[in-house]
């Protein structure tokens, strides 16, 4: 994965799109809170894919969309 300075901003935008597209999420959690569930962490200068958040029950389909967005933003 390359270290693109725009990657974290693009990832945040994609997370907001995922949030707004899911009807259930819109009523359970705010967009800012949803984005905060998936912080971009770095290891040896490379972004590490996010873990499934334990604090909030994100279903499998939404989490897979998050992983796809991460991959698209950081590769």
PDB file as gemmi writes it, atoms N, CA and C in Angstrom:
CRYST1    1.000    1.000    1.000  90.00  90.00  90.00 P 1                      
ATOM      1  N   UNK A   1       0.840  -1.174   0.000  1.00  0.00           N  
ATOM      2  CA  UNK A   1       0.000   0.000   0.000  1.00  0.00           C  
ATOM      3  C   UNK A   1       0.880   1.231   0.000  1.00  0.00           C  
ATOM      4  N   UNK A   2       0.522   2.167  -0.831  1.00  0.00           N  
ATOM      5  CA  UNK A   2       1.324   3.377  -0.889  1.00  0.00           C  
ATOM      6  C   UNK A   2       0.883   4.372   0.169  1.00  0.00           C  
ATOM      7  N   UNK A   3       1.769   5.264   0.507  1.00  0.00           N  
ATOM      8  CA  UNK A   3       1.494   6.265   1.530  1.00  0.00           C  
ATOM      9  C   UNK A   3       1.046   7.562   0.845  1.00  0.00           C  
ATOM     10  N   UNK A   4      -0.227   7.649   0.514  1.00  0.00           N  
ATOM     11  CA  UNK A   4      -0.808   8.796  -0.171  1.00  0.00           C  
ATOM     12  C   UNK A   4      -1.350   9.771   0.863  1.00  0.00           C  
ATOM     13  N   UNK A   5      -0.937  11.043   0.801  1.00  0.00           N  
ATOM     14  CA  UNK A   5      -1.439  11.994   1.798  1.00  0.00           C  
ATOM     15  C   UNK A   5      -2.948  12.247   1.694  1.00  0.00           C  
ATOM     16  N   UNK A   6      -3.540  11.974   0.549  1.00  0.00           N  
ATOM     17  CA  UNK A   6      -4.982  12.164   0.390  1.00  0.00           C  
ATOM     18  C   UNK A   6      -5.785  10.930   0.814  1.00  0.00           C  
ATOM     19  N   UNK A   7      -5.106   9.817   1.040  1.00  0.00           N  
ATOM     20  CA  UNK A   7      -5.780   8.572   1.391  1.00  0.00           C  
ATOM     21  C   UNK A   7      -6.705   8.678   2.585  1.00  0.00           C  
ATOM     22  N   UNK A   8      -6.227   9.224   3.723  1.00  0.00           N  
ATOM     23  CA  UNK A   8      -7.123   9.317   4.885  1.00  0.00           C  
ATOM     24  C   UNK A   8      -8.364  10.180   4.635  1.00  0.00           C  
ATOM     25  N   UNK A   9      -8.215  11.251   3.879  1.00  0.00           N  
ATOM     26  CA  UNK A   9      -9.374  12.106   3.583  1.00  0.00           C  
ATOM     27  C   UNK A   9     -10.356  11.383   2.666  1.00  0.00           C  
ATOM     28  N   UNK A  10      -9.828  10.672   1.667  1.00  0.00           N  
ATOM     29  CA  UNK A  10     -10.700   9.908   0.767  1.00  0.00           C  
ATOM     30  C   UNK A  10     -11.417   8.795   1.528  1.00  0.00           C  
ATOM     31  N   UNK A  11     -10.696   8.141   2.427  1.00  0.00           N  
ATOM     32  CA  UNK A  11     -11.298   7.079   3.229  1.00  0.00           C  
ATOM     33  C   UNK A  11     -12.428   7.637   4.093  1.00  0.00           C  
ATOM     34  N   UNK A  12     -12.212   8.796   4.685  1.00  0.00           N  
ATOM     35  CA  UNK A  12     -13.244   9.426   5.502  1.00  0.00           C  
ATOM     36  C   UNK A  12     -14.477   9.757   4.659  1.00  0.00           C  
ATOM     37  N   UNK A  13     -14.252  10.263   3.455  1.00  0.00           N  
ATOM     38  CA  UNK A  13     -15.382  10.562   2.568  1.00  0.00           C  
ATOM     39  C   UNK A  13     -16.143   9.295   2.202  1.00  0.00           C  
ATOM     40  N   UNK A  14     -15.426   8.221   1.933  1.00  0.00           N  
ATOM     41  CA  UNK A  14     -16.077   6.952   1.592  1.00  0.00           C  
ATOM     42  C   UNK A  14     -16.873   6.409   2.782  1.00  0.00           C  
ATOM     43  N   UNK A  15     -16.336   6.572   3.998  1.00  0.00           N  
ATOM     44  CA  UNK A  15     -17.075   6.141   5.188  1.00  0.00           C  
ATOM     45  C   UNK A  15     -18.370   6.930   5.335  1.00  0.00           C  
ATOM     46  N   UNK A  16     -18.323   8.223   5.056  1.00  0.00           N  
ATOM     47  CA  UNK A  16     -19.541   9.034   5.127  1.00  0.00           C  
ATOM     48  C   UNK A  16     -20.556   8.586   4.081  1.00  0.00           C  
ATOM     49  N   UNK A  17     -20.080   8.193   2.891  1.00  0.00           N  
ATOM     50  CA  UNK A  17     -20.978   7.681   1.858  1.00  0.00           C  
ATOM     51  C   UNK A  17     -21.622   6.363   2.299  1.00  0.00           C  
ATOM     52  N   UNK A  18     -20.831   5.491   2.897  1.00  0.00           N  
ATOM     53  CA  UNK A  18     -21.353   4.206   3.390  1.00  0.00           C  
ATOM     54  C   UNK A  18     -22.408   4.460   4.460  1.00  0.00           C  
ATOM     55  N   UNK A  19     -22.131   5.394   5.350  1.00  0.00           N  
ATOM     56  CA  UNK A  19     -23.079   5.727   6.416  1.00  0.00           C  
ATOM     57  C   UNK A  19     -24.393   6.246   5.845  1.00  0.00           C  
ATOM     58  N   UNK A  20     -24.300   7.158   4.899  1.00  0.00           N  
ATOM     59  CA  UNK A  20     -25.527   7.759   4.359  1.00  0.00           C  
ATOM     60  C   UNK A  20     -26.318   6.780   3.500  1.00  0.00           C  
ATOM     61  N   UNK A  21     -25.657   5.778   2.930  1.00  0.00           N  
ATOM     62  CA  UNK A  21     -26.356   4.808   2.084  1.00  0.00           C  
ATOM     63  C   UNK A  21     -27.096   3.743   2.892  1.00  0.00           C  
ATOM     64  N   UNK A  22     -26.729   3.559   4.147  1.00  0.00           N  
ATOM     65  CA  UNK A  22     -27.358   2.527   4.979  1.00  0.00           C  
ATOM     66  C   UNK A  22     -28.439   3.155   5.851  1.00  0.00           C  
ATOM     67  N   UNK A  23     -29.676   2.760   5.626  1.00  0.00           N  
ATOM     68  CA  UNK A  23     -30.804   3.357   6.341  1.00  0.00           C  
ATOM     69  C   UNK A  23     -30.731   3.109   7.844  1.00  0.00           C  
ATOM     70  N   UNK A  24     -30.323   1.933   8.250  1.00  0.00           N  
ATOM     71  CA  UNK A  24     -30.255   1.617   9.671  1.00  0.00           C  
ATOM     72  C   UNK A  24     -29.207   2.420  10.404  1.00  0.00           C  
ATOM     73  N   UNK A  25     -28.058   2.613   9.768  1.00  0.00           N  
ATOM     74  CA  UNK A  25     -26.970   3.362  10.408  1.00  0.00           C  
ATOM     75  C   UNK A  25     -27.343   4.821  10.640  1.00  0.00           C  
ATOM     76  N   UNK A  26     -28.078   5.397   9.715  1.00  0.00           N  
ATOM     77  CA  UNK A  26     -28.429   6.823   9.831  1.00  0.00           C  
ATOM     78  C   UNK A  26     -29.202   7.117  11.110  1.00  0.00           C  
ATOM     79  N   UNK A  27     -29.973   6.147  11.580  1.00  0.00           N  
ATOM     80  CA  UNK A  27     -30.775   6.369  12.779  1.00  0.00           C  
ATOM     81  C   UNK A  27     -30.079   5.928  14.062  1.00  0.00           C  
ATOM     82  N   UNK A  28     -29.028   5.121  13.941  1.00  0.00           N  
ATOM     83  CA  UNK A  28     -28.352   4.592  15.120  1.00  0.00           C  
ATOM     84  C   UNK A  28     -27.129   5.400  15.543  1.00  0.00           C  
ATOM     85  N   UNK A  29     -26.427   5.995  14.581  1.00  0.00           N  
ATOM     86  CA  UNK A  29     -25.145   6.630  14.872  1.00  0.00           C  
ATOM     87  C   UNK A  29     -24.941   7.798  13.903  1.00  0.00           C  
ATOM     88  N   UNK A  30     -24.281   8.832  14.367  1.00  0.00           N  
ATOM     89  CA  UNK A  30     -24.040   9.999  13.509  1.00  0.00           C  
ATOM     90  C   UNK A  30     -22.881   9.705  12.548  1.00  0.00           C  
ATOM     91  N   UNK A  31     -22.783  10.458  11.459  1.00  0.00           N  
ATOM     92  CA  UNK A  31     -21.670  10.241  10.516  1.00  0.00           C  
ATOM     93  C   UNK A  31     -20.297  10.414  11.175  1.00  0.00           C  
ATOM     94  N   UNK A  32     -20.157  11.396  12.040  1.00  0.00           N  
ATOM     95  CA  UNK A  32     -18.868  11.630  12.717  1.00  0.00           C  
ATOM     96  C   UNK A  32     -18.503  10.453  13.617  1.00  0.00           C  
ATOM     97  N   UNK A  33     -19.488   9.919  14.318  1.00  0.00           N  
ATOM     98  CA  UNK A  33     -19.234   8.771  15.188  1.00  0.00           C  
ATOM     99  C   UNK A  33     -18.866   7.533  14.369  1.00  0.00           C  
ATOM    100  N   UNK A  34     -19.509   7.365  13.210  1.00  0.00           N  
ATOM    101  CA  UNK A  34     -19.214   6.230  12.349  1.00  0.00           C  
ATOM    102  C   UNK A  34     -17.787   6.317  11.818  1.00  0.00           C  
ATOM    103  N   UNK A  35     -17.381   7.493  11.381  1.00  0.00           N  
ATOM    104  CA  UNK A  35     -16.016   7.689  10.882  1.00  0.00           C  
ATOM    105  C   UNK A  35     -15.005   7.429  12.002  1.00  0.00           C  
ATOM    106  N   UNK A  36     -15.336   7.845  13.213  1.00  0.00           N  
ATOM    107  CA  UNK A  36     -14.428   7.663  14.350  1.00  0.00           C  
ATOM    108  C   UNK A  36     -14.249   6.184  14.724  1.00  0.00           C  
ATOM    109  N   UNK A  37     -15.167   5.327  14.301  1.00  0.00           N  
ATOM    110  CA  UNK A  37     -15.035   3.896  14.588  1.00  0.00           C  
ATOM    111  C   UNK A  37     -13.886   3.252  13.810  1.00  0.00           C  
ATOM    112  N   UNK A  38     -13.465   3.896  12.715  1.00  0.00           N  
ATOM    113  CA  UNK A  38     -12.459   3.318  11.828  1.00  0.00           C  
ATOM    114  C   UNK A  38     -11.281   4.271  11.630  1.00  0.00           C  
ATOM    115  N   UNK A  39     -10.492   4.493  12.684  1.00  0.00           N  
ATOM    116  CA  UNK A  39      -9.331   5.379  12.526  1.00  0.00           C  
ATOM    117  C   UNK A  39      -8.262   4.721  11.653  1.00  0.00           C  
ATOM    118  N   UNK A  40      -7.537   5.540  10.916  1.00  0.00           N  
ATOM    119  CA  UNK A  40      -6.443   5.028  10.097  1.00  0.00           C  
ATOM    120  C   UNK A  40      -5.206   4.921  10.978  1.00  0.00           C  
ATOM    121  N   UNK A  41      -4.716   3.701  11.114  1.00  0.00           N  
ATOM    122  CA  UNK A  41      -3.516   3.444  11.913  1.00  0.00           C  
ATOM    123  C   UNK A  41      -2.382   3.067  10.968  1.00  0.00           C  
ATOM    124  N   UNK A  42      -1.172   3.410  11.373  1.00  0.00           N  
ATOM    125  CA  UNK A  42      -0.002   3.122  10.551  1.00  0.00           C  
ATOM    126  C   UNK A  42       0.953   2.210  11.299  1.00  0.00           C  
ATOM    127  N   UNK A  43       1.574   1.303  10.551  1.00  0.00           N  
ATOM    128  CA  UNK A  43       2.602   0.427  11.102  1.00  0.00           C  
ATOM    129  C   UNK A  43       3.750   0.424  10.092  1.00  0.00           C  
ATOM    130  N   UNK A  44       4.913   0.810  10.560  1.00  0.00           N  
ATOM    131  CA  UNK A  44       6.094   0.924   9.685  1.00  0.00           C  
ATOM    132  C   UNK A  44       5.823   1.845   8.495  1.00  0.00           C  
ATOM    133  N   UNK A  45       5.064   2.902   8.724  1.00  0.00           N  
ATOM    134  CA  UNK A  45       4.775   3.884   7.683  1.00  0.00           C  
ATOM    135  C   UNK A  45       3.693   3.485   6.699  1.00  0.00           C  
ATOM    136  N   UNK A  46       3.085   2.322   6.882  1.00  0.00           N  
ATOM    137  CA  UNK A  46       2.039   1.849   5.982  1.00  0.00           C  
ATOM    138  C   UNK A  46       0.708   1.778   6.715  1.00  0.00           C  
ATOM    139  N   UNK A  47      -0.396   2.153   6.057  1.00  0.00           N  
ATOM    140  CA  UNK A  47      -1.704   2.053   6.711  1.00  0.00           C  
ATOM    141  C   UNK A  47      -2.093   0.596   6.946  1.00  0.00           C  
ATOM    142  N   UNK A  48      -2.711   0.357   8.094  1.00  0.00           N  
ATOM    143  CA  UNK A  48      -3.155  -0.985   8.476  1.00  0.00           C  
ATOM    144  C   UNK A  48      -4.672  -1.018   8.387  1.00  0.00           C  
ATOM    145  N   UNK A  49      -5.214  -2.085   7.759  1.00  0.00           N  
ATOM    146  CA  UNK A  49      -6.669  -2.147   7.588  1.00  0.00           C  
ATOM    147  C   UNK A  49      -7.369  -2.139   8.952  1.00  0.00           C  
ATOM    148  N   UNK A  50      -8.532  -1.520   9.001  1.00  0.00           N  
ATOM    149  CA  UNK A  50      -9.236  -1.373  10.282  1.00  0.00           C  
ATOM    150  C   UNK A  50      -9.794  -2.694  10.790  1.00  0.00           C  
ATOM    151  N   UNK A  51      -9.922  -2.764  12.111  1.00  0.00           N  
ATOM    152  CA  UNK A  51     -10.540  -3.918  12.761  1.00  0.00           C  
ATOM    153  C   UNK A  51     -12.033  -3.677  12.901  1.00  0.00           C  
ATOM    154  N   UNK A  52     -12.749  -4.773  13.096  1.00  0.00           N  
ATOM    155  CA  UNK A  52     -14.191  -4.663  13.349  1.00  0.00           C  
ATOM    156  C   UNK A  52     -14.364  -3.982  14.707  1.00  0.00           C  
ATOM    157  N   UNK A  53     -15.117  -2.881  14.767  1.00  0.00           N  
ATOM    158  CA  UNK A  53     -15.238  -2.155  16.036  1.00  0.00           C  
ATOM    159  C   UNK A  53     -16.042  -2.939  17.082  1.00  0.00           C  
ATOM    160  N   UNK A  54     -15.489  -3.010  18.272  1.00  0.00           N  
ATOM    161  CA  UNK A  54     -16.166  -3.718  19.359  1.00  0.00           C  
ATOM    162  C   UNK A  54     -17.183  -2.822  20.058  1.00  0.00           C  
ATOM    163  N   UNK A  55     -16.985  -1.500  19.954  1.00  0.00           N  
ATOM    164  CA  UNK A  55     -17.848  -0.558  20.663  1.00  0.00           C  
ATOM    165  C   UNK A  55     -19.233  -0.435  20.036  1.00  0.00           C  
ATOM    166  N   UNK A  56     -19.358  -0.758  18.751  1.00  0.00           N  
ATOM    167  CA  UNK A  56     -20.635  -0.600  18.052  1.00  0.00           C  
ATOM    168  C   UNK A  56     -20.815  -1.800  17.136  1.00  0.00           C  
ATOM    169  N   UNK A  57     -21.996  -2.349  17.098  1.00  0.00           N  
ATOM    170  CA  UNK A  57     -22.274  -3.534  16.297  1.00  0.00           C  
ATOM    171  C   UNK A  57     -22.494  -3.220  14.830  1.00  0.00           C  
ATOM    172  N   UNK A  58     -21.422  -3.182  14.063  1.00  0.00           N  
ATOM    173  CA  UNK A  58     -21.516  -2.972  12.619  1.00  0.00           C  
ATOM    174  C   UNK A  58     -21.713  -4.332  11.969  1.00  0.00           C  
ATOM    175  N   UNK A  59     -22.735  -4.459  11.136  1.00  0.00           N  
ATOM    176  CA  UNK A  59     -22.986  -5.768  10.528  1.00  0.00           C  
ATOM    177  C   UNK A  59     -21.923  -6.102   9.476  1.00  0.00           C  
ATOM    178  N   UNK A  60     -21.897  -7.344   9.077  1.00  0.00           N  
ATOM    179  CA  UNK A  60     -20.846  -7.865   8.189  1.00  0.00           C  
ATOM    180  C   UNK A  60     -20.825  -7.138   6.850  1.00  0.00           C  
ATOM    181  N   UNK A  61     -21.986  -6.885   6.276  1.00  0.00           N  
ATOM    182  CA  UNK A  61     -22.066  -6.236   4.968  1.00  0.00           C  
ATOM    183  C   UNK A  61     -21.462  -4.833   4.998  1.00  0.00           C  
ATOM    184  N   UNK A  62     -21.784  -4.073   6.031  1.00  0.00           N  
ATOM    185  CA  UNK A  62     -21.241  -2.713   6.172  1.00  0.00           C  
ATOM    186  C   UNK A  62     -19.734  -2.777   6.399  1.00  0.00           C  
ATOM    187  N   UNK A  63     -19.279  -3.709   7.221  1.00  0.00           N  
ATOM    188  CA  UNK A  63     -17.838  -3.818   7.478  1.00  0.00           C  
ATOM    189  C   UNK A  63     -17.086  -4.200   6.208  1.00  0.00           C  
ATOM    190  N   UNK A  64     -17.658  -5.058   5.382  1.00  0.00           N  
ATOM    191  CA  UNK A  64     -17.020  -5.404   4.113  1.00  0.00           C  
ATOM    192  C   UNK A  64     -16.932  -4.186   3.201  1.00  0.00           C  
ATOM    193  N   UNK A  65     -17.950  -3.338   3.202  1.00  0.00           N  
ATOM    194  CA  UNK A  65     -17.894  -2.101   2.425  1.00  0.00           C  
ATOM    195  C   UNK A  65     -16.776  -1.190   2.931  1.00  0.00           C  
ATOM    196  N   UNK A  66     -16.591  -1.159   4.243  1.00  0.00           N  
ATOM    197  CA  UNK A  66     -15.516  -0.356   4.837  1.00  0.00           C  
ATOM    198  C   UNK A  66     -14.162  -0.891   4.386  1.00  0.00           C  
ATOM    199  N   UNK A  67     -13.992  -2.203   4.381  1.00  0.00           N  
ATOM    200  CA  UNK A  67     -12.723  -2.789   3.956  1.00  0.00           C  
ATOM    201  C   UNK A  67     -12.445  -2.523   2.476  1.00  0.00           C  
ATOM    202  N   UNK A  68     -13.470  -2.583   1.645  1.00  0.00           N  
ATOM    203  CA  UNK A  68     -13.309  -2.281   0.226  1.00  0.00           C  
ATOM    204  C   UNK A  68     -12.915  -0.812   0.047  1.00  0.00           C  
ATOM    205  N   UNK A  69     -13.563   0.070   0.773  1.00  0.00           N  
ATOM    206  CA  UNK A  69     -13.226   1.494   0.704  1.00  0.00           C  
ATOM    207  C   UNK A  69     -11.793   1.723   1.134  1.00  0.00           C  
ATOM    208  N   UNK A  70     -11.356   1.043   2.193  1.00  0.00           N  
ATOM    209  CA  UNK A  70      -9.970   1.175   2.661  1.00  0.00           C  
ATOM    210  C   UNK A  70      -8.997   0.741   1.576  1.00  0.00           C  
ATOM    211  N   UNK A  71      -9.272  -0.399   0.989  1.00  0.00           N  
ATOM    212  CA  UNK A  71      -8.400  -0.931  -0.058  1.00  0.00           C  
ATOM    213  C   UNK A  71      -8.322   0.015  -1.248  1.00  0.00           C  
ATOM    214  N   UNK A  72      -9.449   0.590  -1.642  1.00  0.00           N  
ATOM    215  CA  UNK A  72      -9.477   1.502  -2.782  1.00  0.00           C  
ATOM    216  C   UNK A  72      -8.741   2.804  -2.496  1.00  0.00           C  
ATOM    217  N   UNK A  73      -8.788   3.260  -1.257  1.00  0.00           N  
ATOM    218  CA  UNK A  73      -8.171   4.535  -0.903  1.00  0.00           C  
ATOM    219  C   UNK A  73      -6.668   4.428  -0.665  1.00  0.00           C  
ATOM    220  N   UNK A  74      -6.196   3.255  -0.308  1.00  0.00           N  
ATOM    221  CA  UNK A  74      -4.786   3.126   0.077  1.00  0.00           C  
ATOM    222  C   UNK A  74      -3.985   2.207  -0.824  1.00  0.00           C  
ATOM    223  N   UNK A  75      -4.506   1.854  -2.008  1.00  0.00           N  
ATOM    224  CA  UNK A  75      -3.695   1.068  -2.941  1.00  0.00           C  
ATOM    225  C   UNK A  75      -3.574   1.768  -4.262  1.00  0.00           C  
TER     226      UNK A  75                                                      
END                                                                             
